[in-house]
Amino acid sequence: MGGAGTARGTRDAELFDAVDVSLWVEDFTAVTNALDALRASGVTDLRAWLAEHPGFVMEAAGWVEVLDVNEATARLLEARSRDEVMGTLSLSRVFVPETAASFTEELVMFWEGGTRLELETVLRTLRGRHVAVMLTLTRPSAEHSDRVFVTMRDVTAQKDSQRALQESEARFRNMADHAPVMLWVTDVTGRCLYLSRSWYDFTGQTHAESLGFGWLGAVHPDDAERAGAVFLAANAEHLPFQLDYRLRHKGGEYRWAIDSASPRFGPAGEFLGYIGSVIDISDRKQVEQERERLLVAMDEAIRIRDEFLAVASHELKTPLTPLHLKLQTLARVAREGRGPELLERLPADLEVMQRQVKRLSTLVGELLDVTLISGGQLRLEPEPVDLGALLREVSLRFDAESQRTSTPIHAELAEVVGQWDRARLEQAVSNLLSNALKYGEGHPVHLRTGRTADHAWFSIRDEGIGIPPEAMDRIFEKFERAVSERHYGGLGLGLYVTRQNVRAMGGTIDVRSTPGEGATFTVHLPCRVSDERAAGGLAR
Ligand code: ADP
């Protein structure tokens, strides 16, 4: 036990041993003498001189006499007793290269007349274990200028956890920066502390722009307020949350993103902020929307088809019933040899039967046309046609029906000659005229033809039920009807087929109507069907 220890009062001694900090009292006399000798020999820059004489530091460490240490020091150095640490040569026993470097600083302090030094270093315990220590070196007074008091604190655990923290932080950043999603971390107040590299890559924001609440600047202006409010509300309650918003890509366009986050809690359960992720879901959203659209279009297509099948079977059956009845009756009368009755019935019954057969063949014809149009198989065969004559001819076929239903047909037809497909044109006129008779029954129907410089036209006007404005476009589509099937039979194909025919010849069809006052369908045709169209067949 050194002399300085015995010089302490009892209370001081108790205190000296009780504190949990390693305390040392060292005598540097031999060291300061050596330094004085160096100075006397002309050395001015000790640091430079020591660099050239590396052996001096270890040697000088051996000259320091440890006068006293407390129990905490013995524990720190894993000494069996305090005596093991006392005396000269004990310092150099605990030196590792880091300690030697620190001792250089001590020497420089002495050289420069300093009185206090604080540094962090590493030493080796007497059992060979490396310990990180925080040490202070104090020269208390001028009169004991060679006396040094040293305190040491073992900071190994602290350093380890600091290193572990740094490592885990580095691991997190590395992971976050390479994750395929954007990651972010906020503090207790909701301010953003960190955003992974993918955020910056995506938005083109800088760190300064995005941290704090700056990230909201990359959110679509229409979504930013809601996004901020959802986040702050969750932040106040420390609850997990998820929200979607449009996020500006650095290219300028906005893309849909899902932002979801979980609160972070410390070991004592205290709220620390959030960790969250942002995923670009634009592509997914687009695929979903497209799928939804397709599904709806398919809802719809199936509904139309089913409805069509129901209507078609009904329509095809309707003419069959009277036809069947008439045939049955005539067959019975013939079988029973009732000759005069047969002759009497025949004209009227035949007319009924012809009408039904015509209706049937029209329906079947429409179906066939739709099939051919859908398959792109209709070909045009243009030939010189007089539109006026063609309308007259077709209207004559409706003579009987016109008379039967008291729907007179007024024609104002001029000769208009052009190159068209006669069959297609006849079908168009026939469809429009039969609609006029059907929907304008009991009122006159007007047919007109005319021509402009390069177009021919014809119109068919009735004074019937007319068409509601909202149905005007729709009625030209397949299966579309603007009347109830209970009141008017039909497949909803006539106008579709008509427009396809007209378009195939390079023409247009339009309709004007006042509901309750009738409808006028006008067809414009170029006077020549181009060869290309004639060869190309009908558009779908
Ligand atoms: P269909 O007459 O067999 O129903 P169309 O394709 O010929 O099929 O006509 C489609 C729909 O357009 C009709 O169901 C009807 O609602 C409407 N329409 C067509 N022509 C007229 C017309 N002259 N007057 C009133 N409505 C019409």
Residues whose N, C-alpha, C, O or C-beta is under 5 A from the ligand:
A	BS01	ADP	N435 A436 Y439 G466 I467 I475 E480 R481 A482 V483 G489 G490 L491 G492 L493 G494 L495 Y496 A519
